[in-house]
Amino acid sequence: MANVNIFKFGVSSPADTSPMQRLKTVGYESKDILAVIGKSEGNGCVNDFSRTLSTHVWEPQIPESAVTIFSGGTEGVLSPHVTFIVHDPKPTGLVAAVGRTRLLAPHEIGTSEHALQVASSVRGLMDQSGIRKEHVHLVLIKCPLLTSSKVEAIKAAFKTPVTTDTYESMAKSRYASAVGIAVALQEIEEGQLEAAMRNEDRWSSKASCSSGAELEDCHILIIASDPSFGSLRAASAFMKDAIDARTIIKILDQIKNEGGHVVQVFAKAEADPTGKIRGTRHTMNTDSDLHSTRHARAAVGGLIAGLTGDTQIYVSGGAEGQGPPGGGSLCILYELGGLA
């Protein structure tokens, strides 16, 4: 378990690593980095090469044990940025653990085996670091997806892919990762994993999963609170739908009452699969021009940015198994002591 601090900086492009220099100005070196979490300005879909570029330029800059988690799509008012999770020698109030699953074979992506590997890895990280599940506020995962070449390779090996639709594979991978997190946090009993994968009806309130073609394993970041020490805090909940301002305001009021200020927000967003939000029809799932995840990121990103006054927030589209259908998980990191 590592005491951690958190910093975020804007970027001018997916290849911009200048925040590394800015991190040094606040007293931290590359060796201190546990994770680099980014929002890049691509489309967030299968062919979002902004994620690949960001991963390519950042991984040589950080320790081999650190992880990168880049989420594509900064629609609407969302601003491209990177967030550093860095080891701090003193207690800060936040602790973290990072790691990876083993490499997943293409035919395992989005399956029960995928979920089991995530569950095992998350549990292992918690056991090794001494993080208790009741202290966990966020488990952030970057997971692989199926490309056309992977689908062909699976078929050539006489195996069956979870889907032949590469875009759908993103959702399948996110859901499998979320189920694995839910099992590790005991939100779902391990004996229910197969049913959860088959019915696709279970979810974790602490999961945030993003899929991409830039990796073959799952990168994992666990953030937990240790309120006995330090001034950093975490608050988590879940949004019931894409316009659930009440839940966000409740946490922001708590932070204000504690004399704190928001450092970063991690939220999941998705278009309600029923086609309705509070009884009225939405068209996010039937728009032939833009994928629904892009609509959802813009909508939820605008809501949270408006309430926090900050556009450098991590809003990730596609919330399968990450909060209730049509809603999404929510974690806000904040620091006690108001800004001057």
WOVEN-V778385 format. One record per backbone hydrogen bond with DSSP energy under -0.5 kcal/mol. NH is the residue of the N-H (numbers start at 0). CO is the residue of the C=O. E is the energy in kcal/mol with one decimal. If there is no record, write none. Layout:
NH|CO|E  NH|CO|E
//
This chain:
1|95|-1.8  3|93|-2.2  4|85|-2.5  6|83|-1.8  8|81|-2.3  10|79|-1.5  15|12|-1.7  16|14|-0.7  19|16|-2.0  20|17|-1.2  21|17|-1.4  22|18|-2.4  23|19|-1.6  24|20|-1.3  25|21|-0.7  25|22|-0.9  26|23|-1.6  27|22|-1.6  31|28|-1.6  32|29|-1.9  33|84|-3.2  34|84|-1.6  35|66|-2.1  36|34|-0.5  36|82|-2.9  37|68|-2.5  38|80|-2.4  39|37|-0.5  39|70|-2.0  47|44|-1.5  48|46|-1.5  50|47|-0.8  51|47|-0.7  52|48|-2.5  53|49|-2.5  54|50|-2.7  55|51|-2.5  56|52|-2.2  57|53|-2.0  58|54|-2.4  59|55|-0.6  60|57|-1.7  61|57|-0.6  61|58|-1.0  62|29|-0.6  65|62|-1.4  66|33|-1.9  68|35|-2.6  70|37|-3.0  70|68|-0.5  71|69|-0.5  72|39|-1.8  73|41|-0.5  77|74|-1.7  78|310|-2.4  80|38|-1.1  81|8|-2.6  82|36|-3.5  83|6|-3.6  84|34|-2.4  85|4|-2.2  85|83|-0.6  86|31|-3.5  87|2|-3.0  94|223|-2.6  95|1|-1.9  96|221|-1.7  98|219|-1.8  100|217|-1.7  103|215|-2.6  107|104|-2.1  108|104|-0.8  108|105|-0.9  110|107|-2.0  113|107|-0.7  114|110|-2.0  115|111|-2.6  116|112|-2.4  117|113|-2.1  118|114|-2.7  119|115|-2.6  120|116|-2.2  121|117|-2.9  122|118|-2.4  123|119|-2.3  124|120|-2.4  125|121|-2.2  126|122|-2.7  127|123|-2.7  128|124|-2.0  129|125|-1.4  130|125|-1.3  134|131|-1.9  135|132|-1.1  136|222|-2.6  137|222|-1.7  138|205|-2.8  139|220|-3.0  140|207|-2.7  141|218|-2.0  142|140|-0.5  142|209|-2.6  144|211|-0.8  146|144|-0.5  150|146|-2.2  151|147|-2.2  152|148|-2.1  153|149|-2.4  154|150|-2.1  155|151|-2.5  156|152|-1.4  157|154|-2.0  158|153|-2.4  160|158|-0.5  165|163|-0.7  168|164|-1.8  169|165|-0.8  169|166|-0.9  170|166|-0.9  171|167|-2.2  172|168|-2.5  173|169|-2.3  174|170|-2.6  175|171|-2.3  176|172|-2.3  177|173|-2.5  178|174|-2.6  179|175|-2.1  180|176|-2.1  181|177|-2.5  182|178|-2.3  183|179|-2.3  184|180|-2.3  185|182|-1.2  186|181|-3.0  187|181|-1.5  191|188|-2.3  192|189|-1.6  195|191|-2.6  196|192|-2.6  197|193|-2.2  198|194|-2.9  199|195|-1.9  203|320|-2.7  207|138|-2.1  209|140|-2.5  211|142|-2.3  214|211|-0.5  218|141|-2.4  218|216|-0.5  219|98|-2.9  220|139|-2.5  221|96|-2.9  222|137|-2.8  222|220|-0.5  223|94|-2.9  224|134|-2.2  225|92|-3.1  228|225|-1.9  231|91|-3.3  232|333|-3.1  234|331|-2.2  236|329|-2.4  238|327|-3.2  243|240|-1.5  244|242|-2.5  247|243|-1.0  248|244|-3.0  249|245|-2.2  250|246|-1.6  251|247|-2.5  252|248|-2.8  253|249|-1.8  254|250|-2.5  255|251|-2.4  256|252|-2.7  257|253|-1.5  258|255|-1.4  259|254|-2.8  260|334|-2.2  262|332|-3.1  263|332|-1.7  265|330|-3.0  266|313|-2.7  267|328|-2.1  268|315|-2.2  274|271|-1.9  276|279|-2.8  279|276|-1.6  281|274|-2.4  285|282|-1.0  286|282|-0.6  287|285|-0.6  293|290|-1.1  294|290|-1.3  295|291|-2.6  296|292|-2.3  297|293|-1.9  298|294|-2.5  299|295|-2.7  300|296|-2.5  301|297|-2.1  302|298|-1.9  303|299|-2.6  304|300|-2.6  305|301|-2.1  306|302|-1.6  307|303|-2.3  308|304|-2.5  309|304|-0.7  312|310|-1.6  313|264|-2.3  314|312|-1.0  315|266|-2.5  315|313|-0.5  317|268|-1.9  321|318|-2.6  322|203|-0.8  322|320|-0.5  326|323|-2.6  327|238|-1.9  328|321|-1.2  329|204|-0.5  329|236|-2.1  330|265|-2.5  331|234|-3.0  332|263|-2.9  333|232|-2.4  334|260|-2.6  335|230|-2.9  336|258|-2.1
//
